[in-house]
Amino acid sequence: MLELSVADDGVGFAAAAGSGIGLSNIRERLMHLYGGAAALALRAGETGGVSASIVLPLRTIRDEET
């Protein structure tokens, strides 16, 4: 598995954070490509800001050929 995370130290979440069309599209695309093996998560930082993480299964080129 590969996990990629980014974080900021901004003001944090708005009331409806995590429910926008862009995030919904990303989640649908991950489900289409990887089934339940991939995920996108958003977390509020302890002192503000937001952390976004995406988890993907690793595949080799050989895996893609079969």
JOKACOR-V854077 format. One line per field, one symbol per residue. ss: DSSP state (a for helix, b for strand, c for the rest). psi: psi as a letter, one per 30 degrees, with the letter a starting at -180 (. if undefined). burial: b if it has 24 or more other ideal C-beta (glycine too) atoms within 12 Angstrom, else e. A space follows every 10 residues. Layout:
# JOKACOR-V854077
ss->???
psi->???
burial->???
This chain:
# JOKACOR-V854077
ss->cbbbbbbccc cccccccccc aaaaaaaaaa aaaaaaacbb bbbbcccccb bbbbbbcccc aaaaac
psi->kkkkkkllha faklegkggl eeeeeeeeee eeegbgfllk kkkkleglak kkkkkkkkkl eeeff.
burial->eeeeeeeeee eeeeeeeeee eeeeeeeeee eeeeeeebeb ebeeeeeeeb bbebeeeeee eeeeee
